[in-house]
Each structure stands twice: as C-alpha cells, then as structure tokens.
Amino acid sequence: AAACGMCYIYYRQLTVIAYAIDTNILPISRDVCTYARWLSGEYATSVTRVFAKLFTLMARYLTVLDVETDIIAVADTTRGGYCTASYDRMRDADRDRLYHKYPRLLWIVVVL
C-alpha cells in the first residue's frame, strides 16, 4: 500500500511539473490563487468546500503572521493581482491534454 501511495505521489508531481512547464506558470502561483479563491468563498465542489475549510482553519492556527490579507492582495485582480482563469488548478482534462501533447510523459510514468 505504501508503494502504491509513493507511486501516485511521484506520478502527481511529474504531471504538475509538466503542466507548469507547458503553461509557464509556477505551481506555487496556482496554489496562492487557489487559497485566495477559498478565502473568498469560491469552491468547485462540496468536497473542495470541506477541504478548503479545514485547510483555512489549520493555516490560521499554524502560521505566525496573518497571511490571508497578503494572499488576497496579491491575488485580487481588481487590486492589481495576478489570479486570472489561467491560474486555475490542474484538472483531469489538463492532464489528459498533456498526455496527448507529450506521449512520452505517459510512458515515463508507466515505466518508473
């Protein structure tokens, strides 16, 4: 079970890096925009809503500084922030598009 979990983590990291290279957007930028959307109450699904609430609660208690105002200031496009639709998280359709665009990527994942 642990080996399967490690394989999934490796596979996920490889696709995230490939997506970052393909779109020329760093994963941390996408994470900042996702966190800003969660802080403003935007959720894709009810499962995302639960996860977002838990993450936000943990982040409030585990960070020393108040990062929420800074995150929103950096992300809000009405205040000069950079979070547009191109900074959305990678979806399954994006992963599938990567496999069609870079077929060797799928074989690397399968072989390793």
Beta strands, then each sheet from edge to edge (+ up, - down):
end
